Amino acid sequence: MAAGALAAGVRHYGVSCHSHTPIPIDEGCVLPADMVDYRAAVEELRREYEGRMEILCGKRAMDYLSAVYEQDKAIGQKLSVKPVDTFAAVERLENELTSMKCRMTEMETELFDRIAENYADQENVLIFRNEMRPDSVRRLADTIAQKVTGLTAVFAGTGNHYSYALIRSDGTDINSFVKAMNATLSGRGGGRNGFAQGSAQAERADIEAFFTANQ
């Protein structure tokens, strides 16, 4: 604990008079060179670091360190590593996750290209997909919009909750269309320059009925 405090730049270290644990005179130990009143030392620390750090003493410090240790031990058990190796394990896991996300994006791009080919040269397109990330909904709509001549509308979700992305291939403003759609389908969202993105609380049949009546 003392070595960690010094490594973090703490210049004052408090020792409780209630502690009977011997301090080994070894590398990294703290050798008291002077003694000041406990309360005066705490007040000095408070004034020096007020607004920049929180100081825990006594039982609060022990409770905090115990909680940190137990959490680190639990993470280590989940990752099958020792508590002192959790950071490296989490870092490896983060790198693997990043790699998987990149691969997933590549696979999505390939899939979206194939889907878009099915709508080449059509005017207006309305398609439904299972739930996807908003960014994926936008990318799919953008890919299809490059193949069609009018409006592309992609709705991804299930039941009565959908994420949507709308794109006009020629960039024509669709704000009035989107406002009417949001009002009818309990939607939220918007955009500009022929693009809009948001969500709708409506059944698929209601979405289809709106587009049939407004195209």
Accessible surface in RSA format (square Angstrom, percent):
REM  Atomic radii and reference values for relative SASA: ProtOr
REM  Chains: A
REM  Algorithm: Lee & Richards
REM  Probe-radius: 1.40
REM  Slices: 20
REM RES _ NUM      All-atoms   Total-Side   Main-Chain    Non-polar    All polar
REM                ABS   REL    ABS   REL    ABS   REL    ABS   REL    ABS   REL
RES MET A   1   152.48  79.0  94.65  62.6  57.83 137.7  88.75  75.5  63.73  84.4
RES ALA A   2    18.66  17.2  16.27  25.1   2.39   5.4  16.27  22.9   2.39   6.3
RES ALA A   3    57.27  52.7  49.96  77.1   7.30  16.6  52.23  73.6   5.03  13.3
RES GLY A   4    45.91  56.6   0.00   N/A  45.91  56.6  37.07 101.7   8.84  19.8
RES ALA A   5    23.84  21.9  15.89  24.5   7.95  18.1  22.22  31.3   1.63   4.3
RES LEU A   6    90.60  50.5  74.81  53.5  15.79  39.7  75.12  52.8  15.48  41.7
RES ALA A   7    93.18  85.7  49.53  76.4  43.65  99.3  62.60  88.2  30.59  81.0
RES ALA A   8    83.83  77.1  42.52  65.6  41.31  94.0  55.33  77.9  28.50  75.5
RES GLY A   9    47.78  58.9   0.00   N/A  47.78  58.9  34.99  96.0  12.78  28.6
RES VAL A  10    39.26  25.8  35.74  32.4   3.51   8.5  36.36  31.6   2.90   7.9
RES ARG A  11   159.04  66.8 127.53  65.0  31.51  75.0  64.29  87.9  94.75  57.4
RES HIS A  12    69.27  37.9  60.59  42.1   8.69  22.2  39.64  40.9  29.64  34.5
RES TYR A  13    78.07  36.5  46.34  26.4  31.73  82.6  27.17  20.4  50.91  62.8
RES GLY A  14    63.15  77.9   0.00   N/A  63.15  77.9  33.39  91.6  29.76  66.7
RES VAL A  15    86.23  56.7  54.53  49.4  31.70  76.4  58.13  50.5  28.10  76.2
RES SER A  16    60.06  50.8  44.38  59.2  15.68  36.1  42.07  89.6  18.00  25.2
RES CYS A  17   112.14  84.8  78.00  87.0  34.14  80.2  51.35 130.1  60.78  65.5
RES HIS A  18   151.56  82.8 135.02  93.8  16.54  42.3  91.20  94.0  60.36  70.2
RES SER A  19    62.16  52.5  35.28  47.1  26.89  61.9  27.86  59.3  34.31  48.1
RES HIS A  20   168.21  91.9 134.89  93.8  33.32  85.2 100.73 103.8  67.48  78.5
RES THR A  21   105.93  75.3  89.96  91.2  15.97  38.1  60.65  81.5  45.28  68.5
RES PRO A  22   116.31  84.8  98.03  89.4  18.28  66.5 109.92  90.8   6.39  39.7
RES ILE A  23    84.48  48.1  64.86  48.3  19.61  47.3  65.70  47.3  18.77  50.9
RES PRO A  24    95.10  69.3  82.38  75.1  12.72  46.2  94.97  78.4   0.13   0.8
RES ILE A  25   140.11  79.7 108.87  81.1  31.24  75.3 108.87  78.4  31.24  84.8
RES ASP A  26    99.39  69.6  85.22  84.8  14.17  33.5  22.01  51.8  77.38  77.2
RES GLU A  27   174.68 100.3 138.68 104.9  36.00  85.7  62.23 120.4 112.46  91.8
RES GLY A  28    48.51  59.8   0.00   N/A  48.51  59.8  34.54  94.8  13.97  31.3
RES CYS A  29    42.17  31.9  14.47  16.1  27.70  65.1  12.25  31.0  29.92  32.3
RES VAL A  30    30.67  20.2  25.14  22.8   5.53  13.3  27.72  24.1   2.95   8.0
RES LEU A  31   132.23  73.6 113.10  80.9  19.12  48.1 113.10  79.4  19.12  51.5
RES PRO A  32    92.65  67.5  65.18  59.4  27.47  99.9  73.41  60.6  19.24 119.6
RES ALA A  33   107.11  98.5  62.23  96.0  44.88 102.1  72.58 102.2  34.53  91.5
RES ASP A  34   123.99  86.8  92.44  92.0  31.54  74.6  39.00  91.8  84.99  84.8
RES MET A  35   174.91  90.6 149.50  98.9  25.42  60.5 112.72  95.8  62.20  82.4
RES VAL A  36    94.24  62.0  74.59  67.5  19.65  47.4  81.42  70.7  12.82  34.8
RES ASP A  37    95.23  66.7  77.33  77.0  17.90  42.3  38.23  90.0  57.00  56.8
RES TYR A  38   134.96  63.0 126.27  71.8   8.70  22.6 109.36  82.2  25.61  31.6
RES ARG A  39   185.80  78.0 183.26  93.4   2.54   6.0  60.22  82.3 125.58  76.1
RES ALA A  40    53.98  49.6  42.69  65.9  11.28  25.7  50.47  71.1   3.51   9.3
RES ALA A  41    25.81  23.7  23.04  35.6   2.77   6.3  24.88  35.0   0.93   2.5
RES VAL A  42    47.77  31.4  47.74  43.2   0.03   0.1  47.74  41.5   0.03   0.1
RES GLU A  43    72.71  41.7  72.71  55.0   0.00   0.0  30.64  59.3  42.07  34.4
RES GLU A  44    75.69  43.5  74.85  56.6   0.85   2.0  21.16  40.9  54.53  44.5
RES LEU A  45    25.76  14.3  25.76  18.4   0.00   0.0  25.76  18.1   0.00   0.0
RES ARG A  46   108.18  45.4 104.58  53.3   3.61   8.6  57.97  79.2  50.21  30.4
RES ARG A  47   149.58  62.8 126.37  64.4  23.20  55.2  57.80  79.0  91.77  55.6
RES GLU A  48    55.76  32.0  40.44  30.6  15.32  36.5  34.55  66.8  21.21  17.3
RES TYR A  49    36.24  16.9  35.69  20.3   0.55   1.4  29.71  22.3   6.53   8.1
RES GLU A  50   117.07  67.2  91.86  69.5  25.22  60.0  36.73  71.0  80.35  65.6
RES GLY A  51    81.29 100.3   0.00   N/A  81.29 100.3  42.20 115.8  39.10  87.6
RES ARG A  52   173.52  72.9 135.95  69.3  37.57  89.5  73.35 100.2 100.17  60.7
RES MET A  53    85.76  44.4  54.15  35.8  31.61  75.3  58.80  50.0  26.96  35.7
RES GLU A  54   126.33  72.5  98.43  74.5  27.90  66.4  46.77  90.5  79.56  65.0
RES ILE A  55    56.45  32.1  35.80  26.7  20.64  49.8  38.26  27.6  18.19  49.3
RES LEU A  56    50.72  28.2  32.06  22.9  18.66  46.9  32.12  22.6  18.60  50.1
RES CYS A  57    55.26  41.8  41.66  46.5  13.60  32.0  24.97  63.3  30.29  32.7
RES GLY A  58    54.64  67.4   0.00   N/A  54.64  67.4  43.32 118.9  11.32  25.4
RES LYS A  59   154.57  75.4 141.12  86.6  13.45  32.0 115.84 104.3  38.73  41.3
RES ARG A  60   142.70  59.9 137.45  70.1   5.25  12.5  64.49  88.1  78.21  47.4
RES ALA A  61    11.40  10.5  10.65  16.4   0.76   1.7  11.40  16.1   0.00   0.0
RES MET A  62   119.74  62.0 119.64  79.2   0.11   0.3  93.11  79.2  26.63  35.3
RES ASP A  63    70.21  49.2  63.70  63.4   6.51  15.4  28.39  66.8  41.82  41.7
RES TYR A  64   124.00  57.9 118.07  67.2   5.93  15.4  81.30  61.1  42.70  52.6
RES LEU A  65    74.56  41.5  70.33  50.3   4.22  10.6  70.61  49.6   3.95  10.6
RES SER A  66    55.16  46.6  48.36  64.5   6.80  15.7  33.54  71.4  21.62  30.3
RES ALA A  67    61.49  56.5  49.29  76.1  12.20  27.8  57.41  80.8   4.08  10.8
RES VAL A  68    67.80  44.6  65.79  59.6   2.01   4.8  67.30  58.5   0.50   1.4
RES TYR A  69   115.99  54.2 112.34  63.9   3.65   9.5  83.37  62.6  32.63  40.2
RES GLU A  70    88.45  50.8  84.95  64.3   3.50   8.3  42.15  81.5  46.30  37.8
RES GLN A  71   118.42  66.2 111.69  81.6   6.73  16.0  28.43  60.5  89.99  68.3
RES ASP A  72    39.63  27.8  38.21  38.0   1.43   3.4  12.54  29.5  27.09  27.0
RES LYS A  73    69.86  34.1  69.17  42.4   0.69   1.6  29.50  26.6  40.36  43.0
RES ALA A  74    49.65  45.7  47.24  72.9   2.41   5.5  48.68  68.6   0.96   2.6
RES ILE A  75    64.50  36.7  62.68  46.7   1.82   4.4  64.40  46.4   0.11   0.3
RES GLY A  76     0.54   0.7   0.00   N/A   0.54   0.7   0.38   1.1   0.16   0.4
RES GLN A  77   128.26  71.7 103.60  75.7  24.66  58.7  44.60  94.9  83.66  63.5
RES LYS A  78   179.57  87.6 149.47  91.7  30.10  71.7  96.20  86.6  83.37  88.8
RES LEU A  79    49.56  27.6  30.43  21.8  19.14  48.1  35.25  24.8  14.31  38.5
RES SER A  80   102.04  86.2  67.50  90.1  34.53  79.6  45.51  96.9  56.53  79.2
RES VAL A  81    38.57  25.4  19.30  17.5  19.27  46.4  29.28  25.4   9.29  25.2
RES LYS A  82   142.06  69.3 138.10  84.7   3.96   9.4  83.41  75.1  58.65  62.5
RES PRO A  83    43.22  31.5  40.87  37.3   2.34   8.5  41.00  33.9   2.22  13.8
RES VAL A  84   132.01  86.9  97.09  87.9  34.92  84.1 105.52  91.7  26.49  71.8
RES ASP A  85    64.07  44.9  61.71  61.4   2.36   5.6  13.93  32.8  50.13  50.0
RES THR A  86    13.71   9.8  13.66  13.8   0.05   0.1   2.70   3.6  11.01  16.6
RES PHE A  87   153.44  76.8 147.79  91.5   5.65  14.7 152.58  92.5   0.86   2.5
RES ALA A  88    44.45  40.9  42.26  65.2   2.19   5.0  42.57  60.0   1.88   5.0
RES ALA A  89     7.32   6.7   3.47   5.3   3.85   8.8   3.78   5.3   3.54   9.4
RES VAL A  90    68.01  44.8  67.76  61.3   0.25   0.6  67.76  58.9   0.25   0.7
RES GLU A  91    81.36  46.7  79.15  59.9   2.22   5.3  18.58  35.9  62.78  51.3
RES ARG A  92   130.24  54.7 128.41  65.5   1.84   4.4  63.93  87.4  66.31  40.2
RES LEU A  93    94.01  52.4  92.29  66.0   1.72   4.3  93.05  65.3   0.96   2.6
RES GLU A  94   107.67  61.8 102.53  77.6   5.14  12.2  33.43  64.7  74.25  60.6
RES ASN A  95    93.72  64.6  87.00  84.1   6.72  16.2  26.02  62.6  67.70  65.4
RES GLU A  96   100.14  57.5  95.40  72.2   4.74  11.3  39.53  76.5  60.61  49.5
RES LEU A  97    92.30  51.4  90.87  65.0   1.43   3.6  91.85  64.5   0.45   1.2
RES THR A  98    76.53  54.4  75.67  76.7   0.85   2.0  55.87  75.0  20.66  31.2
RES SER A  99    70.97  60.0  62.36  83.2   8.61  19.8  30.11  64.1  40.87  57.3
RES MET A 100   129.49  67.1 122.19  80.9   7.30  17.4 101.21  86.0  28.28  37.5
RES LYS A 101   109.25  53.3 107.61  66.0   1.63   3.9  58.59  52.7  50.65  54.0
RES CYS A 102    72.14  54.6  66.21  73.8   5.93  13.9  24.66  62.5  47.49  51.2
RES ARG A 103   121.70  51.1 119.98  61.2   1.72   4.1  51.50  70.4  70.20  42.5
RES MET A 104    77.06  39.9  74.85  49.5   2.21   5.3  38.34  32.6  38.72  51.3
RES THR A 105    51.78  36.8  51.78  52.5   0.00   0.0  38.62  51.9  13.17  19.9
RES GLU A 106    93.32  53.6  87.92  66.5   5.40  12.9  35.85  69.3  57.47  46.9
RES MET A 107   105.30  54.5 100.21  66.3   5.09  12.1  82.96  70.5  22.34  29.6
RES GLU A 108    29.12  16.7  27.75  21.0   1.38   3.3  14.59  28.2  14.53  11.9
RES THR A 109    60.60  43.1  59.68  60.5   0.92   2.2  50.85  68.3   9.76  14.7
RES GLU A 110    93.17  53.5  89.03  67.4   4.14   9.9  36.81  71.2  56.35  46.0
RES LEU A 111    80.29  44.7  77.71  55.6   2.58   6.5  79.78  56.0   0.51   1.4
RES PHE A 112     3.74   1.9   3.74   2.3   0.00   0.0   3.74   2.3   0.00   0.0
RES ASP A 113    70.11  49.1  68.40  68.1   1.71   4.0  25.69  60.5  44.42  44.3
RES ARG A 114   175.07  73.5 168.01  85.6   7.07  16.8  54.31  74.2 120.77  73.2
RES ILE A 115    18.18  10.3  17.71  13.2   0.47   1.1  18.14  13.1   0.04   0.1
RES ALA A 116     0.05   0.0   0.05   0.1   0.00   0.0   0.05   0.1   0.00   0.0
RES GLU A 117   100.07  57.5  85.76  64.9  14.31  34.1  39.44  76.3  60.63  49.5
RES ASN A 118   110.30  76.1  84.70  81.9  25.60  61.6  23.61  56.8  86.69  83.8
RES TYR A 119    54.35  25.4  54.35  30.9   0.00   0.0  22.65  17.0  31.70  39.1
RES ALA A 120    44.81  41.2  28.86  44.5  15.95  36.3  28.86  40.6  15.95  42.3
RES ASP A 121   126.76  88.8 104.06 103.6  22.71  53.7  29.91  70.4  96.86  96.6
RES GLN A 122    80.43  45.0  74.29  54.3   6.14  14.6  30.12  64.1  50.31  38.2
RES GLU A 123   116.32  66.8 109.19  82.6   7.14  17.0  29.40  56.9  86.93  71.0
RES ASN A 124    50.75  35.0  27.93  27.0  22.82  54.9   5.50  13.2  45.25  43.7
RES VAL A 125     5.18   3.4   1.48   1.3   3.70   8.9   4.92   4.3   0.25   0.7
RES LEU A 126    50.60  28.2  22.73  16.3  27.87  70.1  22.73  16.0  27.87  75.0
RES ILE A 127    12.89   7.3   9.37   7.0   3.52   8.5  12.89   9.3   0.00   0.0
RES PHE A 128    34.26  17.1  10.48   6.5  23.79  61.9  10.65   6.5  23.61  67.6
RES ARG A 129    86.17  36.2  76.97  39.2   9.20  21.9  13.01  17.8  73.16  44.3
RES ASN A 130   120.40  83.0 115.06 111.2   5.34  12.9  27.44  66.0  92.96  89.9
RES GLU A 131   138.08  79.3 115.01  87.0  23.06  54.9  34.15  66.1 103.93  84.9
RES MET A 132    37.78  19.6  23.36  15.5  14.42  34.3  23.48  20.0  14.30  19.0
RES ARG A 133   101.01  42.4  94.65  48.2   6.37  15.2  64.49  88.1  36.53  22.1
RES PRO A 134    82.28  60.0  82.28  75.0   0.00   0.0  82.28  67.9   0.00   0.0
RES ASP A 135    64.91  45.5  59.43  59.2   5.48  13.0  32.29  76.0  32.63  32.5
RES SER A 136     0.16   0.1   0.16   0.2   0.00   0.0   0.05   0.1   0.11   0.2
RES VAL A 137     0.03   0.0   0.03   0.0   0.00   0.0   0.03   0.0   0.00   0.0
RES ARG A 138    84.93  35.7  84.93  43.3   0.00   0.0  24.61  33.6  60.32  36.6
RES ARG A 139    38.31  16.1  36.23  18.5   2.08   5.0  23.82  32.6  14.49   8.8
RES LEU A 140     0.00   0.0   0.00   0.0   0.00   0.0   0.00   0.0   0.00   0.0
RES ALA A 141     0.00   0.0   0.00   0.0   0.00   0.0   0.00   0.0   0.00   0.0
RES ASP A 142    58.03  40.6  58.03  57.8   0.00   0.0   4.60  10.8  53.42  53.3
RES THR A 143    26.52  18.9  25.89  26.2   0.62   1.5   9.63  12.9  16.89  25.5
RES ILE A 144     0.00   0.0   0.00   0.0   0.00   0.0   0.00   0.0   0.00   0.0
RES ALA A 145     7.50   6.9   4.12   6.4   3.38   7.7   4.34   6.1   3.16   8.4
RES GLN A 146   134.89  75.4  97.50  71.3  37.39  89.0  40.66  86.5  94.23  71.5
RES LYS A 147    77.54  37.8  67.04  41.1  10.51  25.0  29.95  27.0  47.60  50.7
RES VAL A 148     9.04   5.9   0.00   0.0   9.04  21.8   0.05   0.0   8.99  24.4
RES THR A 149    88.51  62.9  69.22  70.2  19.29  46.0  65.24  87.6  23.27  35.2
RES GLY A 150     2.49   3.1   0.00   N/A   2.49   3.1   2.49   6.8   0.00   0.0
RES LEU A 151     9.03   5.0   8.99   6.4   0.04   0.1   8.99   6.3   0.04   0.1
RES THR A 152     0.00   0.0   0.00   0.0   0.00   0.0   0.00   0.0   0.00   0.0
RES ALA A 153     0.00   0.0   0.00   0.0   0.00   0.0   0.00   0.0   0.00   0.0
RES VAL A 154     0.00   0.0   0.00   0.0   0.00   0.0   0.00   0.0   0.00   0.0
RES PHE A 155     0.00   0.0   0.00   0.0   0.00   0.0   0.00   0.0   0.00   0.0
RES ALA A 156     1.77   1.6   0.00   0.0   1.77   4.0   0.00   0.0   1.77   4.7
RES GLY A 157     8.00   9.9   0.00   N/A   8.00   9.9   2.02   5.6   5.97  13.4
RES THR A 158    88.15  62.7  79.61  80.7   8.54  20.4  53.97  72.5  34.18  51.7
RES GLY A 159    48.43  59.7   0.00   N/A  48.43  59.7  37.02 101.6  11.41  25.5
RES ASN A 160    78.09  53.9  76.37  73.8   1.73   4.2   4.45  10.7  73.64  71.2
RES HIS A 161    90.08  49.2  89.27  62.0   0.81   2.1  65.00  67.0  25.08  29.2
RES TYR A 162    12.89   6.0  12.80   7.3   0.10   0.3   1.18   0.9  11.72  14.4
RES SER A 163    22.93  19.4  22.62  30.2   0.31   0.7   3.53   7.5  19.40  27.2
RES TYR A 164     0.20   0.1   0.04   0.0   0.16   0.4   0.04   0.0   0.16   0.2
RES ALA A 165     0.00   0.0   0.00   0.0   0.00   0.0   0.00   0.0   0.00   0.0
RES LEU A 166     0.00   0.0   0.00   0.0   0.00   0.0   0.00   0.0   0.00   0.0
RES ILE A 167    21.59  12.3  21.59  16.1   0.00   0.0  21.59  15.5   0.00   0.0
RES ARG A 168    66.51  27.9  62.48  31.8   4.03   9.6   6.17   8.4  60.34  36.6
RES SER A 169    46.25  39.1  11.76  15.7  34.49  79.4  15.38  32.8  30.86  43.2
RES ASP A 170    94.26  66.0  54.71  54.5  39.55  93.5  44.53 104.8  49.73  49.6
RES GLY A 171    36.36  44.8   0.00   N/A  36.36  44.8  21.13  58.0  15.23  34.1
RES THR A 172    71.43  50.8  62.63  63.5   8.79  21.0  56.82  76.3  14.61  22.1
RES ASP A 173    87.05  61.0  67.09  66.8  19.96  47.2  37.74  88.8  49.31  49.2
RES ILE A 174    11.01   6.3   8.83   6.6   2.18   5.3  10.56   7.6   0.45   1.2
RES ASN A 175    57.06  39.3  55.71  53.8   1.35   3.3  13.54  32.6  43.52  42.1
RES SER A 176    87.69  74.1  77.61 103.6  10.08  23.2  51.25 109.1  36.44  51.1
RES PHE A 177    39.01  19.5  33.24  20.6   5.78  15.0  38.96  23.6   0.05   0.1
RES VAL A 178     4.32   2.8   4.32   3.9   0.00   0.0   4.32   3.8   0.00   0.0
RES LYS A 179   150.33  73.3 141.97  87.1   8.35  19.9  88.92  80.0  61.41  65.4
RES ALA A 180    46.86  43.1  37.60  58.0   9.26  21.1  45.88  64.6   0.97   2.6
RES MET A 181     0.68   0.4   0.68   0.5   0.00   0.0   0.68   0.6   0.00   0.0
RES ASN A 182    22.26  15.3  18.87  18.2   3.39   8.2  11.45  27.6  10.81  10.4
RES ALA A 183    88.45  81.3  49.77  76.8  38.68  88.0  61.74  86.9  26.71  70.8
RES THR A 184    87.68  62.4  56.70  57.5  30.98  73.8  45.04  60.5  42.64  64.5
RES LEU A 185     2.79   1.6   1.59   1.1   1.20   3.0   2.79   2.0   0.00   0.0
RES SER A 186    71.82  60.7  53.79  71.8  18.03  41.5  29.24  62.3  42.58  59.7
RES GLY A 187    14.84  18.3   0.00   N/A  14.84  18.3   0.94   2.6  13.90  31.1
RES ARG A 188   195.08  81.9 188.63  96.2   6.45  15.4  68.75  94.0 126.33  76.6
RES GLY A 189    44.73  55.2   0.00   N/A  44.73  55.2  21.56  59.2  23.18  51.9
RES GLY A 190    36.99  45.6   0.00   N/A  36.99  45.6  21.28  58.4  15.70  35.2
RES GLY A 191    37.09  45.7   0.00   N/A  37.09  45.7  18.77  51.5  18.32  41.0
RES ARG A 192   183.84  77.2 179.06  91.3   4.78  11.4  55.56  75.9 128.28  77.7
RES ASN A 193   118.40  81.6  98.05  94.8  20.35  49.0  29.99  72.2  88.41  85.5
RES GLY A 194     0.76   0.9   0.00   N/A   0.76   0.9   0.26   0.7   0.50   1.1
RES PHE A 195    58.52  29.3  58.06  36.0   0.46   1.2  58.06  35.2   0.46   1.3
RES ALA A 196     0.83   0.8   0.83   1.3   0.00   0.0   0.83   1.2   0.00   0.0
RES GLN A 197    45.91  25.7  37.90  27.7   8.01  19.1  19.09  40.6  26.82  20.3
RES GLY A 198    19.33  23.8   0.00   N/A  19.33  23.8  15.52  42.6   3.82   8.5
RES SER A 199    32.58  27.5  31.64  42.2   0.95   2.2  13.39  28.5  19.19  26.9
RES ALA A 200     0.78   0.7   0.55   0.9   0.22   0.5   0.78   1.1   0.00   0.0
RES GLN A 201    89.79  50.2  76.71  56.1  13.09  31.2  36.56  77.8  53.24  40.4
RES ALA A 202     9.77   9.0   4.29   6.6   5.49  12.5   9.77  13.8   0.00   0.0
RES GLU A 203    89.23  51.2  88.96  67.3   0.27   0.6  39.41  76.2  49.82  40.7
RES ARG A 204   120.54  50.6 119.16  60.7   1.38   3.3  34.10  46.6  86.44  52.4
RES ALA A 205    70.38  64.7  61.35  94.7   9.03  20.6  63.34  89.2   7.04  18.6
RES ASP A 206    73.86  51.7  69.84  69.5   4.02   9.5  13.60  32.0  60.25  60.1
RES ILE A 207     0.00   0.0   0.00   0.0   0.00   0.0   0.00   0.0   0.00   0.0
RES GLU A 208    66.15  38.0  65.31  49.4   0.84   2.0  21.62  41.8  44.53  36.4
RES ALA A 209    60.88  56.0  48.43  74.7  12.46  28.3  56.83  80.0   4.05  10.7
RES PHE A 210    15.29   7.6   8.83   5.5   6.46  16.8  14.80   9.0   0.49   1.4
RES PHE A 211     4.67   2.3   4.14   2.6   0.52   1.4   4.47   2.7   0.20   0.6
RES THR A 212   112.90  80.3  89.45  90.7  23.46  55.9  73.59  98.9  39.31  59.4
RES ALA A 213    84.66  77.8  45.19  69.7  39.47  89.8  55.65  78.4  29.01  76.9
RES ASN A 214    70.70  48.8  44.84  43.3  25.86  62.3  10.85  26.1  59.85  57.9
RES GLN A 215   106.06  59.3  35.48  25.9  70.58 168.1  51.01 108.6  55.05  41.8
END  Absolute sums over single chains surface
CHAIN  1 A    15088.8      12311.9       2777.0       8295.4       6793.4
END  Absolute sums over all chains
TOTAL         15088.8      12311.9       2777.0       8295.4       6793.4
